[in-house]
């Protein structure tokens, strides 16, 4: 078997066998295949795509390249939730506690932000003392005791994916749909899950800009799960507008607290409840999805989800009082108000511009090694459909350094569209793939 032959066949659009893909991935992971040849293969995949069988084989190889968690000794059905990332997307911190409060075991392995989409790990680490670097034994013990654990991916989980992702990042092949699907699913399925709920974002503030691409990604990931014996459901959700009002790590933790106390934004609450309901249904706590929705709503209204998140914060070394006393979280002293140039209705708020502005003042990162400022971000004062007057406040930028504030403020101002007529209501949940 020669690498050049596999590259040529994939370049010509042929299907490779699972054995050939395994040989290629194992050779690259062990340093036997050089970067330039694997880069050529990735580019061939980028242009010629992969079949469902190839994507499943690639996912399986990446799982087998490292440690696979065995959670069979943890009682209960294990269900995780994953989002492809969006601006103001903090649903994991709401849906997971609601599902865990209902009796689902939630082993959540989560990541950091890269670019303008927020990372759950970064939000959690804005809580002073919160630990995400748990050992496997600590992870299992917390699942048994609390039913929910948030942890970062260790180097032992799908190491082939880490090596391939670094090469994809350097060769402009990150946005290949089959490579995205195998990357996400290899990390998730290595955790010994019984089921997985996916939130595939689409729009200006998402990685996927077109609904047809989001659908293809969702279908691939659901298919991988089915072929590997894990139940997977995917929601395709709108990310043309920021989700909720808060964008920025500590600011989003504050909004999570408000939402779990049933005082959060309508869009964020609605999507979080639907994701929690699907976790509850797949976790076999409820026989029907409708019953699962009622349970999720009840766990929100009676404060069970709020108390569960407090319990998790306490278990992982943080101070649970941050959910009551926001001054215990990092707070930015600098504030810049963005006002409306005229009266009218907010017709749209470009999520990517808001995300880029937040990233510019320190809420996101260009490179994985960049440091994030947990205090900074953007708080929207209005949403699409709201009536505004001339010079009324559209949003506020919270910053700790003056660098890039002017540029960020201009981006935010450009993100708002004001029209004479109220806009049509947009659908938050566009499709379900299962």
C-alpha beads as a LAMMPS data file, in Angstrom:
LAMMPS data file: protein, C-alpha beads

434 atoms
433 bonds

1 atom types
1 bond types

-500.0 500.0 xlo xhi
-500.0 500.0 ylo yhi
-500.0 500.0 zlo zhi

Masses

1 110.0

Atoms # bond

1 1 1 0.000 0.000 0.000
2 1 1 1.388 3.425 -0.966
3 1 1 0.204 6.792 0.298
4 1 1 0.476 8.375 -3.146
5 1 1 -1.938 5.788 -4.555
6 1 1 -4.541 6.573 -1.875
7 1 1 -4.139 10.306 -2.503
8 1 1 -4.586 9.776 -6.221
9 1 1 -7.683 7.616 -5.797
10 1 1 -9.304 10.118 -3.441
11 1 1 -8.353 12.953 -5.818
12 1 1 -10.214 11.037 -8.537
13 1 1 -13.290 10.721 -6.319
14 1 1 -12.955 7.007 -5.530
15 1 1 -14.040 5.451 -2.234
16 1 1 -11.311 4.118 0.060
17 1 1 -11.859 1.005 2.158
18 1 1 -11.953 1.154 5.994
19 1 1 -8.625 -0.738 6.004
20 1 1 -6.996 1.844 3.743
21 1 1 -8.246 4.750 5.851
22 1 1 -7.054 3.003 9.027
23 1 1 -3.596 2.464 7.514
24 1 1 -3.408 6.126 6.496
25 1 1 -4.531 7.554 9.860
26 1 1 -2.385 5.195 11.936
27 1 1 0.662 5.914 9.779
28 1 1 0.231 9.660 10.139
29 1 1 -0.463 9.500 13.891
30 1 1 2.719 7.470 14.458
31 1 1 4.858 9.794 12.321
32 1 1 5.344 7.338 9.463
33 1 1 3.480 9.489 6.915
34 1 1 4.790 13.060 6.467
35 1 1 2.705 16.228 6.753
36 1 1 2.957 17.025 3.050
37 1 1 1.334 13.753 2.022
38 1 1 -1.433 13.939 4.611
39 1 1 -2.017 17.578 3.607
40 1 1 -2.484 16.432 0.010
41 1 1 -4.967 13.787 1.153
42 1 1 -6.934 16.333 3.214
43 1 1 -7.131 18.679 0.235
44 1 1 -8.363 15.789 -1.945
45 1 1 -11.088 15.124 0.655
46 1 1 -11.939 18.828 0.736
47 1 1 -12.645 18.877 -3.004
48 1 1 -13.947 15.318 -3.549
49 1 1 -15.849 14.712 -0.279
50 1 1 -16.160 11.319 1.465
51 1 1 -18.850 8.673 1.487
52 1 1 -20.767 7.875 4.678
53 1 1 -18.778 4.647 4.997
54 1 1 -15.479 6.526 4.714
55 1 1 -16.500 9.122 7.321
56 1 1 -17.531 6.385 9.753
57 1 1 -14.225 4.547 9.186
58 1 1 -12.257 7.769 9.748
59 1 1 -14.195 8.473 12.968
60 1 1 -13.572 4.937 14.235
61 1 1 -9.821 5.225 13.511
62 1 1 -9.573 8.490 15.422
63 1 1 -11.448 7.020 18.400
64 1 1 -9.138 3.980 18.440
65 1 1 -6.030 6.205 18.285
66 1 1 -6.472 6.980 21.988
67 1 1 -8.247 6.120 25.217
68 1 1 -11.925 5.192 25.111
69 1 1 -13.805 5.942 28.307
70 1 1 -15.780 3.090 29.783
71 1 1 -18.654 4.552 31.785
72 1 1 -20.509 1.253 32.188
73 1 1 -19.849 1.339 35.939
74 1 1 -21.732 4.664 36.206
75 1 1 -25.460 3.916 36.642
76 1 1 -27.909 5.539 34.258
77 1 1 -28.184 6.455 30.582
78 1 1 -25.297 8.692 29.487
79 1 1 -26.326 11.567 27.184
80 1 1 -24.181 14.485 26.029
81 1 1 -24.990 17.648 24.059
82 1 1 -22.748 19.380 21.534
83 1 1 -23.060 22.667 19.652
84 1 1 -21.069 23.569 16.558
85 1 1 -20.655 27.042 18.093
86 1 1 -22.306 30.410 17.823
87 1 1 -22.361 33.965 19.146
88 1 1 -23.876 34.067 22.636
89 1 1 -24.449 30.304 22.587
90 1 1 -24.503 29.275 26.243
91 1 1 -27.165 26.562 25.993
92 1 1 -24.875 23.791 27.314
93 1 1 -24.764 25.502 30.709
94 1 1 -28.574 25.530 30.819
95 1 1 -29.685 22.353 29.028
96 1 1 -27.180 20.057 30.780
97 1 1 -28.185 21.018 34.365
98 1 1 -31.888 20.738 33.441
99 1 1 -31.349 17.239 31.976
100 1 1 -29.190 16.158 34.934
101 1 1 -31.818 17.461 37.374
102 1 1 -34.312 15.199 35.584
103 1 1 -32.112 12.136 36.137
104 1 1 -30.036 11.968 32.958
105 1 1 -26.296 11.310 33.422
106 1 1 -24.433 14.001 31.448
107 1 1 -20.695 13.439 30.825
108 1 1 -19.897 16.696 29.036
109 1 1 -16.487 16.965 27.398
110 1 1 -16.266 20.493 26.087
111 1 1 -13.848 22.768 24.260
112 1 1 -12.425 26.254 24.101
113 1 1 -13.346 29.017 21.697
114 1 1 -11.424 29.527 18.485
115 1 1 -12.461 32.585 16.509
116 1 1 -15.608 34.522 17.381
117 1 1 -17.766 31.594 18.593
118 1 1 -17.752 31.016 22.338
119 1 1 -16.325 27.953 24.079
120 1 1 -18.125 26.374 27.045
121 1 1 -14.780 25.708 28.757
122 1 1 -13.879 29.410 28.605
123 1 1 -17.230 30.410 30.101
124 1 1 -16.830 27.952 32.982
125 1 1 -13.250 29.045 33.663
126 1 1 -14.462 32.628 34.145
127 1 1 -15.826 31.273 37.460
128 1 1 -12.949 31.697 39.951
129 1 1 -11.526 28.332 41.021
130 1 1 -13.566 26.211 38.587
131 1 1 -11.516 23.155 37.531
132 1 1 -11.939 21.498 34.137
133 1 1 -8.754 19.389 34.166
134 1 1 -10.286 16.385 35.943
135 1 1 -8.687 12.948 36.030
136 1 1 -10.724 10.012 34.674
137 1 1 -11.419 8.806 38.222
138 1 1 -12.571 12.295 39.334
139 1 1 -14.771 12.507 36.231
140 1 1 -16.465 9.161 36.952
141 1 1 -16.898 9.893 40.654
142 1 1 -18.589 13.222 39.968
143 1 1 -20.925 11.595 37.443
144 1 1 -21.943 9.027 40.069
145 1 1 -22.434 11.662 42.759
146 1 1 -23.789 14.682 40.856
147 1 1 -24.921 13.268 37.508
148 1 1 -23.197 16.041 35.546
149 1 1 -19.574 16.896 34.884
150 1 1 -17.930 19.496 32.614
151 1 1 -14.369 18.681 31.599
152 1 1 -11.873 19.575 28.895
153 1 1 -10.658 17.079 26.319
154 1 1 -7.494 15.311 27.449
155 1 1 -4.586 14.463 25.147
156 1 1 -5.547 10.792 25.477
157 1 1 -8.951 11.303 23.789
158 1 1 -8.730 10.885 19.980
159 1 1 -5.113 12.115 19.625
160 1 1 -5.253 11.483 15.869
161 1 1 -7.938 14.157 15.662
162 1 1 -5.719 16.684 17.445
163 1 1 -2.873 16.061 15.026
164 1 1 -5.126 16.137 11.972
165 1 1 -6.906 19.306 13.158
166 1 1 -3.595 21.162 13.503
167 1 1 -2.744 20.201 9.919
168 1 1 -6.222 21.176 8.682
169 1 1 -5.813 24.558 10.377
170 1 1 -2.548 25.104 8.488
171 1 1 -3.830 23.909 5.104
172 1 1 -7.224 25.680 4.779
173 1 1 -9.162 22.404 5.073
174 1 1 -10.911 23.094 8.398
175 1 1 -14.294 23.695 6.748
176 1 1 -14.551 20.292 5.075
177 1 1 -17.904 18.828 6.157
178 1 1 -16.778 15.159 6.409
179 1 1 -13.657 16.198 8.339
180 1 1 -15.734 18.347 10.728
181 1 1 -18.172 15.469 11.289
182 1 1 -15.461 12.915 12.048
183 1 1 -13.609 15.359 14.310
184 1 1 -16.680 16.146 16.445
185 1 1 -17.960 12.579 16.608
186 1 1 -14.589 10.971 17.397
187 1 1 -14.238 13.088 20.553
188 1 1 -17.844 12.550 21.617
189 1 1 -18.078 8.812 20.939
190 1 1 -14.777 8.146 22.722
191 1 1 -16.625 9.067 25.925
192 1 1 -18.777 5.928 26.008
193 1 1 -22.064 7.753 25.423
194 1 1 -25.453 6.110 24.963
195 1 1 -26.922 9.119 23.139
196 1 1 -26.004 12.563 21.865
197 1 1 -27.986 15.713 21.066
198 1 1 -26.419 18.053 18.495
199 1 1 -27.117 21.739 17.902
200 1 1 -25.863 22.544 14.395
201 1 1 -25.751 26.312 13.961
202 1 1 -26.252 28.022 10.599
203 1 1 -25.995 31.683 9.612
204 1 1 -23.636 34.648 9.782
205 1 1 -22.529 33.889 13.349
206 1 1 -21.918 30.186 12.718
207 1 1 -19.257 28.097 11.041
208 1 1 -21.850 26.881 8.524
209 1 1 -23.281 29.768 6.511
210 1 1 -25.720 27.776 4.337
211 1 1 -28.565 25.578 5.560
212 1 1 -27.805 22.905 2.959
213 1 1 -24.293 22.523 4.433
214 1 1 -25.622 22.448 8.003
215 1 1 -28.080 19.730 6.965
216 1 1 -25.316 17.664 5.340
217 1 1 -23.174 17.967 8.496
218 1 1 -26.100 16.990 10.740
219 1 1 -26.994 13.996 8.560
220 1 1 -23.382 12.796 8.537
221 1 1 -23.072 12.976 12.329
222 1 1 -26.431 11.291 12.932
223 1 1 -25.403 8.552 10.479
224 1 1 -22.048 8.019 12.198
225 1 1 -23.829 7.599 15.526
226 1 1 -26.337 5.137 14.077
227 1 1 -23.612 2.983 12.503
228 1 1 -21.651 3.009 15.779
229 1 1 -24.625 2.137 18.000
230 1 1 -25.230 5.561 19.571
231 1 1 -28.570 7.389 19.263
232 1 1 -28.043 10.874 17.849
233 1 1 -30.515 13.699 17.188
234 1 1 -29.593 17.037 15.634
235 1 1 -31.332 20.393 15.633
236 1 1 -30.392 22.885 12.920
237 1 1 -30.771 26.322 14.507
238 1 1 -30.533 29.916 13.331
239 1 1 -27.368 31.854 14.164
240 1 1 -27.876 34.989 12.087
241 1 1 -28.723 36.839 15.328
242 1 1 -26.806 36.498 18.636
243 1 1 -28.462 34.082 21.071
244 1 1 -29.697 35.857 24.173
245 1 1 -28.415 39.311 25.141
246 1 1 -24.917 38.509 26.505
247 1 1 -21.791 37.786 24.451
248 1 1 -18.615 37.227 26.490
249 1 1 -17.592 34.635 29.043
250 1 1 -18.462 35.992 32.517
251 1 1 -21.353 37.977 31.017
252 1 1 -22.793 34.761 29.616
253 1 1 -22.466 32.986 32.981
254 1 1 -24.580 35.793 34.455
255 1 1 -27.215 35.254 31.756
256 1 1 -27.138 31.490 32.389
257 1 1 -27.953 32.178 36.053
258 1 1 -30.855 34.446 35.070
259 1 1 -32.174 31.892 32.580
260 1 1 -32.056 29.020 35.083
261 1 1 -34.098 31.254 37.400
262 1 1 -36.687 31.649 34.614
263 1 1 -35.725 35.280 33.986
264 1 1 -33.696 34.827 30.820
265 1 1 -34.208 35.867 27.187
266 1 1 -37.038 34.160 25.314
267 1 1 -34.874 32.753 22.498
268 1 1 -32.218 31.341 24.813
269 1 1 -34.802 29.826 27.167
270 1 1 -36.769 28.230 24.333
271 1 1 -33.757 26.598 22.664
272 1 1 -32.251 25.414 25.969
273 1 1 -35.538 23.799 26.990
274 1 1 -35.843 21.996 23.651
275 1 1 -32.269 20.677 23.853
276 1 1 -32.819 19.574 27.468
277 1 1 -36.077 17.849 26.495
278 1 1 -34.346 15.848 23.776
279 1 1 -31.612 14.838 26.226
280 1 1 -34.298 13.760 28.722
281 1 1 -36.128 11.755 26.048
282 1 1 -32.978 10.020 24.779
283 1 1 -31.997 9.429 28.417
284 1 1 -35.182 7.336 28.779
285 1 1 -36.513 9.469 31.625
286 1 1 -39.613 10.238 29.535
287 1 1 -41.450 7.933 27.138
288 1 1 -42.345 10.730 24.732
289 1 1 -40.771 13.991 23.645
290 1 1 -43.828 15.911 24.780
291 1 1 -43.511 14.458 28.285
292 1 1 -39.780 15.307 28.219
293 1 1 -40.622 18.928 27.362
294 1 1 -42.948 19.102 30.370
295 1 1 -40.214 17.705 32.628
296 1 1 -37.625 20.201 31.327
297 1 1 -40.072 23.071 31.901
298 1 1 -40.784 21.830 35.414
299 1 1 -37.070 21.578 36.270
300 1 1 -36.669 25.169 35.132
301 1 1 -39.646 26.523 37.066
302 1 1 -38.903 24.714 40.342
303 1 1 -35.231 25.770 40.349
304 1 1 -33.850 22.219 40.076
305 1 1 -31.613 23.061 37.107
306 1 1 -30.315 26.174 38.873
307 1 1 -29.463 24.174 41.991
308 1 1 -27.817 21.451 39.861
309 1 1 -25.457 23.970 38.241
310 1 1 -24.573 25.306 41.697
311 1 1 -23.817 21.748 42.803
312 1 1 -21.515 21.235 39.818
313 1 1 -19.675 24.519 40.446
314 1 1 -19.123 23.498 44.074
315 1 1 -17.929 20.013 43.062
316 1 1 -15.410 21.400 40.577
317 1 1 -13.777 23.905 42.903
318 1 1 -15.730 27.068 42.100
319 1 1 -17.826 29.315 44.283
320 1 1 -21.534 28.629 43.642
321 1 1 -22.401 32.071 45.011
322 1 1 -21.306 33.553 41.660
323 1 1 -24.781 32.672 40.368
324 1 1 -26.294 34.975 43.013
325 1 1 -23.623 37.663 43.389
326 1 1 -22.321 38.673 39.980
327 1 1 -19.648 40.904 41.541
328 1 1 -17.774 37.668 42.371
329 1 1 -17.253 37.120 38.639
330 1 1 -14.675 39.066 36.589
331 1 1 -16.140 42.484 35.800
332 1 1 -14.914 45.025 33.245
333 1 1 -14.814 48.659 34.313
334 1 1 -14.776 50.246 30.865
335 1 1 -18.166 50.705 29.175
336 1 1 -18.988 52.097 25.717
337 1 1 -22.605 52.673 24.731
338 1 1 -23.690 52.224 21.115
339 1 1 -26.770 54.289 20.286
340 1 1 -29.284 54.220 17.470
341 1 1 -28.715 56.747 14.655
342 1 1 -32.476 57.034 14.061
343 1 1 -35.849 55.804 15.232
344 1 1 -37.493 52.693 13.860
345 1 1 -37.500 48.928 14.390
346 1 1 -34.453 46.698 14.808
347 1 1 -34.742 44.497 11.718
348 1 1 -31.586 42.424 12.276
349 1 1 -28.380 42.198 14.316
350 1 1 -25.492 40.569 12.457
351 1 1 -24.174 37.850 14.779
352 1 1 -20.757 37.650 13.135
353 1 1 -20.088 41.371 13.567
354 1 1 -21.072 41.187 17.251
355 1 1 -18.889 38.105 17.722
356 1 1 -15.912 39.687 15.974
357 1 1 -16.259 42.851 18.063
358 1 1 -16.313 40.831 21.299
359 1 1 -13.286 38.863 20.120
360 1 1 -11.450 42.091 19.226
361 1 1 -11.669 43.373 22.815
362 1 1 -10.512 40.045 24.260
363 1 1 -13.517 37.702 24.555
364 1 1 -12.241 35.280 21.871
365 1 1 -8.961 34.111 20.398
366 1 1 -7.239 33.935 17.005
367 1 1 -4.927 31.103 18.066
368 1 1 -5.382 28.326 20.594
369 1 1 -2.595 29.707 22.788
370 1 1 -4.105 33.224 23.016
371 1 1 -5.344 34.344 26.425
372 1 1 -8.994 35.306 26.864
373 1 1 -10.176 38.183 29.049
374 1 1 -13.167 36.644 30.899
375 1 1 -14.651 40.028 31.909
376 1 1 -15.161 41.635 28.505
377 1 1 -17.947 41.364 25.965
378 1 1 -21.147 42.866 24.616
379 1 1 -24.587 43.206 26.205
380 1 1 -27.425 43.819 23.763
381 1 1 -30.210 46.086 24.999
382 1 1 -32.566 45.275 22.120
383 1 1 -33.388 42.335 19.838
384 1 1 -34.858 42.155 16.325
385 1 1 -38.421 43.500 16.353
386 1 1 -37.826 46.000 19.170
387 1 1 -38.813 49.626 18.592
388 1 1 -35.956 52.130 19.162
389 1 1 -35.728 55.918 19.237
390 1 1 -32.925 58.165 18.023
391 1 1 -29.961 58.013 20.448
392 1 1 -31.484 55.170 22.495
393 1 1 -28.941 52.536 23.596
394 1 1 -28.642 49.515 21.296
395 1 1 -25.923 47.727 23.279
396 1 1 -22.963 48.220 25.593
397 1 1 -19.352 47.142 25.136
398 1 1 -17.570 46.117 28.340
399 1 1 -13.764 46.302 28.099
400 1 1 -10.665 46.313 30.304
401 1 1 -8.188 47.778 27.777
402 1 1 -8.605 50.668 25.367
403 1 1 -6.988 48.720 22.491
404 1 1 -9.389 48.147 19.578
405 1 1 -12.399 49.623 21.394
406 1 1 -13.046 52.185 18.621
407 1 1 -12.784 49.517 15.935
408 1 1 -15.025 47.139 17.907
409 1 1 -17.590 49.887 18.478
410 1 1 -17.754 50.562 14.739
411 1 1 -18.285 46.853 14.040
412 1 1 -21.118 46.697 16.565
413 1 1 -22.757 49.817 15.175
414 1 1 -22.630 48.296 11.668
415 1 1 -24.232 45.069 12.987
416 1 1 -27.582 46.765 13.688
417 1 1 -30.120 47.347 10.928
418 1 1 -32.923 49.816 11.665
419 1 1 -36.008 49.868 9.415
420 1 1 -39.344 51.656 9.300
421 1 1 -41.360 48.451 9.602
422 1 1 -41.024 45.606 12.131
423 1 1 -39.342 42.514 10.643
424 1 1 -41.036 39.178 10.132
425 1 1 -40.464 36.727 12.976
426 1 1 -37.637 34.303 12.250
427 1 1 -37.583 30.592 13.074
428 1 1 -35.060 29.683 15.746
429 1 1 -35.232 25.917 15.154
430 1 1 -35.079 25.307 11.412
431 1 1 -34.943 21.510 11.125
432 1 1 -34.635 18.291 13.134
433 1 1 -32.413 15.493 11.809
434 1 1 -32.693 12.095 13.490

Bonds

1 1 1 2
2 1 2 3
3 1 3 4
4 1 4 5
5 1 5 6
6 1 6 7
7 1 7 8
8 1 8 9
9 1 9 10
10 1 10 11
11 1 11 12
12 1 12 13
13 1 13 14
14 1 14 15
15 1 15 16
16 1 16 17
17 1 17 18
18 1 18 19
19 1 19 20
20 1 20 21
21 1 21 22
22 1 22 23
23 1 23 24
24 1 24 25
25 1 25 26
26 1 26 27
27 1 27 28
28 1 28 29
29 1 29 30
30 1 30 31
31 1 31 32
32 1 32 33
33 1 33 34
34 1 34 35
35 1 35 36
36 1 36 37
37 1 37 38
38 1 38 39
39 1 39 40
40 1 40 41
41 1 41 42
42 1 42 43
43 1 43 44
44 1 44 45
45 1 45 46
46 1 46 47
47 1 47 48
48 1 48 49
49 1 49 50
50 1 50 51
51 1 51 52
52 1 52 53
53 1 53 54
54 1 54 55
55 1 55 56
56 1 56 57
57 1 57 58
58 1 58 59
59 1 59 60
60 1 60 61
61 1 61 62
62 1 62 63
63 1 63 64
64 1 64 65
65 1 65 66
66 1 66 67
67 1 67 68
68 1 68 69
69 1 69 70
70 1 70 71
71 1 71 72
72 1 72 73
73 1 73 74
74 1 74 75
75 1 75 76
76 1 76 77
77 1 77 78
78 1 78 79
79 1 79 80
80 1 80 81
81 1 81 82
82 1 82 83
83 1 83 84
84 1 84 85
85 1 85 86
86 1 86 87
87 1 87 88
88 1 88 89
89 1 89 90
90 1 90 91
91 1 91 92
92 1 92 93
93 1 93 94
94 1 94 95
95 1 95 96
96 1 96 97
97 1 97 98
98 1 98 99
99 1 99 100
100 1 100 101
101 1 101 102
102 1 102 103
103 1 103 104
104 1 104 105
105 1 105 106
106 1 106 107
107 1 107 108
108 1 108 109
109 1 109 110
110 1 110 111
111 1 111 112
112 1 112 113
113 1 113 114
114 1 114 115
115 1 115 116
116 1 116 117
117 1 117 118
118 1 118 119
119 1 119 120
120 1 120 121
121 1 121 122
122 1 122 123
123 1 123 124
124 1 124 125
125 1 125 126
126 1 126 127
127 1 127 128
128 1 128 129
129 1 129 130
130 1 130 131
131 1 131 132
132 1 132 133
133 1 133 134
134 1 134 135
135 1 135 136
136 1 136 137
137 1 137 138
138 1 138 139
139 1 139 140
140 1 140 141
141 1 141 142
142 1 142 143
143 1 143 144
144 1 144 145
145 1 145 146
146 1 146 147
147 1 147 148
148 1 148 149
149 1 149 150
150 1 150 151
151 1 151 152
152 1 152 153
153 1 153 154
154 1 154 155
155 1 155 156
156 1 156 157
157 1 157 158
158 1 158 159
159 1 159 160
160 1 160 161
161 1 161 162
162 1 162 163
163 1 163 164
164 1 164 165
165 1 165 166
166 1 166 167
167 1 167 168
168 1 168 169
169 1 169 170
170 1 170 171
171 1 171 172
172 1 172 173
173 1 173 174
174 1 174 175
175 1 175 176
176 1 176 177
177 1 177 178
178 1 178 179
179 1 179 180
180 1 180 181
181 1 181 182
182 1 182 183
183 1 183 184
184 1 184 185
185 1 185 186
186 1 186 187
187 1 187 188
188 1 188 189
189 1 189 190
190 1 190 191
191 1 191 192
192 1 192 193
193 1 193 194
194 1 194 195
195 1 195 196
196 1 196 197
197 1 197 198
198 1 198 199
199 1 199 200
200 1 200 201
201 1 201 202
202 1 202 203
203 1 203 204
204 1 204 205
205 1 205 206
206 1 206 207
207 1 207 208
208 1 208 209
209 1 209 210
210 1 210 211
211 1 211 212
212 1 212 213
213 1 213 214
214 1 214 215
215 1 215 216
216 1 216 217
217 1 217 218
218 1 218 219
219 1 219 220
220 1 220 221
221 1 221 222
222 1 222 223
223 1 223 224
224 1 224 225
225 1 225 226
226 1 226 227
227 1 227 228
228 1 228 229
229 1 229 230
230 1 230 231
231 1 231 232
232 1 232 233
233 1 233 234
234 1 234 235
235 1 235 236
236 1 236 237
237 1 237 238
238 1 238 239
239 1 239 240
240 1 240 241
241 1 241 242
242 1 242 243
243 1 243 244
244 1 244 245
245 1 245 246
246 1 246 247
247 1 247 248
248 1 248 249
249 1 249 250
250 1 250 251
251 1 251 252
252 1 252 253
253 1 253 254
254 1 254 255
255 1 255 256
256 1 256 257
257 1 257 258
258 1 258 259
259 1 259 260
260 1 260 261
261 1 261 262
262 1 262 263
263 1 263 264
264 1 264 265
265 1 265 266
266 1 266 267
267 1 267 268
268 1 268 269
269 1 269 270
270 1 270 271
271 1 271 272
272 1 272 273
273 1 273 274
274 1 274 275
275 1 275 276
276 1 276 277
277 1 277 278
278 1 278 279
279 1 279 280
280 1 280 281
281 1 281 282
282 1 282 283
283 1 283 284
284 1 284 285
285 1 285 286
286 1 286 287
287 1 287 288
288 1 288 289
289 1 289 290
290 1 290 291
291 1 291 292
292 1 292 293
293 1 293 294
294 1 294 295
295 1 295 296
296 1 296 297
297 1 297 298
298 1 298 299
299 1 299 300
300 1 300 301
301 1 301 302
302 1 302 303
303 1 303 304
304 1 304 305
305 1 305 306
306 1 306 307
307 1 307 308
308 1 308 309
309 1 309 310
310 1 310 311
311 1 311 312
312 1 312 313
313 1 313 314
314 1 314 315
315 1 315 316
316 1 316 317
317 1 317 318
318 1 318 319
319 1 319 320
320 1 320 321
321 1 321 322
322 1 322 323
323 1 323 324
324 1 324 325
325 1 325 326
326 1 326 327
327 1 327 328
328 1 328 329
329 1 329 330
330 1 330 331
331 1 331 332
332 1 332 333
333 1 333 334
334 1 334 335
335 1 335 336
336 1 336 337
337 1 337 338
338 1 338 339
339 1 339 340
340 1 340 341
341 1 341 342
342 1 342 343
343 1 343 344
344 1 344 345
345 1 345 346
346 1 346 347
347 1 347 348
348 1 348 349
349 1 349 350
350 1 350 351
351 1 351 352
352 1 352 353
353 1 353 354
354 1 354 355
355 1 355 356
356 1 356 357
357 1 357 358
358 1 358 359
359 1 359 360
360 1 360 361
361 1 361 362
362 1 362 363
363 1 363 364
364 1 364 365
365 1 365 366
366 1 366 367
367 1 367 368
368 1 368 369
369 1 369 370
370 1 370 371
371 1 371 372
372 1 372 373
373 1 373 374
374 1 374 375
375 1 375 376
376 1 376 377
377 1 377 378
378 1 378 379
379 1 379 380
380 1 380 381
381 1 381 382
382 1 382 383
383 1 383 384
384 1 384 385
385 1 385 386
386 1 386 387
387 1 387 388
388 1 388 389
389 1 389 390
390 1 390 391
391 1 391 392
392 1 392 393
393 1 393 394
394 1 394 395
395 1 395 396
396 1 396 397
397 1 397 398
398 1 398 399
399 1 399 400
400 1 400 401
401 1 401 402
402 1 402 403
403 1 403 404
404 1 404 405
405 1 405 406
406 1 406 407
407 1 407 408
408 1 408 409
409 1 409 410
410 1 410 411
411 1 411 412
412 1 412 413
413 1 413 414
414 1 414 415
415 1 415 416
416 1 416 417
417 1 417 418
418 1 418 419
419 1 419 420
420 1 420 421
421 1 421 422
422 1 422 423
423 1 423 424
424 1 424 425
425 1 425 426
426 1 426 427
427 1 427 428
428 1 428 429
429 1 429 430
430 1 430 431
431 1 431 432
432 1 432 433
433 1 433 434
